[in-house]
Amino acid sequence: MGSRAGSQRRRSDSGGEETDTEPESPRWDDRTAHWRNAAGFWILGLCNNFSYVVMLSAAHDILSHQGSPGNQSHVDPGPVPSPYNSSSRFDCNSVSTAAVLLADILPTLVIKLLAPLGLHLLPYSPRVLISGVCSAGSFILVAFSGSVGISLCGVVLASISSGLGEVTFLSLTAIYPSYFLLLTTPESQDPGGGDEAETATRQPLLSSEAPESRPDSSWNLSFQEKWTVFKGLLCYIIPLVLVYFAEYFINQGLFELLFFRNTSLTHAQQYRWYQMLYQAGVFISRSSLRCCRIRFTWALALLQCLNMAVLLADIWLSFLPSIYLVFGVILYEGLLGGAAYVNTFHNIALETSDKHREFAMAAACISDTLGISLSGLLALPLHDFLCRLS
């Protein structure tokens, strides 16, 4: 078979009449592998953020209700509006929803700060397993909780799951083994069949060596090399910190106070709609990289800070007449946040060398967590200040 195929190729080259269709097979395999890998990372990212997002979306319910043995739900069972807090025009909870944000982000911050120091010593598969167990445990704790304290412990588990998963999956986008069942095995992919740029882009993902064993792995860099790479990332890290500071200051500091009494929605329902619209905007923009790529993420940071200023001014002055205007601003806020995240990491992936890329991805993912943590710390005293004034 091999000699006959070779002779057919030679006849095709000499005569020019016959065409050889054999090279098409590797190209088809490459396309299949690409979509399998894309689907695999999409599912991993979706599952990783799920518990984190659900906890933040339920923050108002977690703080407003305490579960009982006969009712394991923090969500209002029916559409009947709950009584408003007449002592405050904001209908304030005694504790800001920023408390849930801090419980949902501080463990993630610790994980991301420590990750560059030694997380690479733990193989990827155990990391994913730990992340999955913590995610499941978070839902169980919150669902069967009888107090706010136990619910917050569940939120902490969600944070551990999300933080460990994010730093793991972002590192996997640079170098990864064949991963469980969906991602293709590196040995089955042919790096040929494309131009040099495409080959260079694929090579980090096609290495058959585990990152821990690669002699040129990012984690084998000297401290000086890591510091040099980190300084080069600041032009991306600082804008992303600002974007996430502004949007989570809105989400967990202002959403609860953007309360409209002239609607059929209860306070808890308004809060959930805000969170849903924000996440919808994030989902759309994080999926838009092939359609729209943004090089200068500073512009997104400035626009997000403008959103924060407008909504903070509305809480103080109440100049927006309808909740639907707020809905539009929040959807736009999510679009900006998702675009900032996906374009930041895309730009880093393009502008770092193969040797530095894995470390750069893991180091840059501290940006969003740092911005969220700072926003939560500021939102707590702001909540108390505004609720005392109203």
Secondary structure, DSSP 8 states (H G I E B T S, - for coil): -HHHHHHHHHHHHHHSSS---TTHHHHHHHHHHHHHHHHHHHHHHHHHHHHHHHHHHTHHHHHH---BTTB---S-SSS------TT-TT---SS-THHHHHHHHHHHHHHHHHHHHHGGGS-HHHHHHHHHHHHHHHHHHHHT-SSHHHHHHHHHHHHHHHHHHHHHHHHHTTS----TTTS--GGG--S-SS-HHHHHHHHHHH--S-TTT-TT-GGG--HHHHHHHHHHHHHHHHHHHHHHHHHHHIIIIIGGG---SSSSS-HHHHHHHHHHHHHHHHHHHHT-TTT---S-THHHHHHHHHHHHHHHHHHHH-----HHHHHHHHHHHHHHHHHHHHHHHHHHHHHS-HHHHHHHHHHHTHHHHHHHHHHHHHHHHHHHHHHHH-
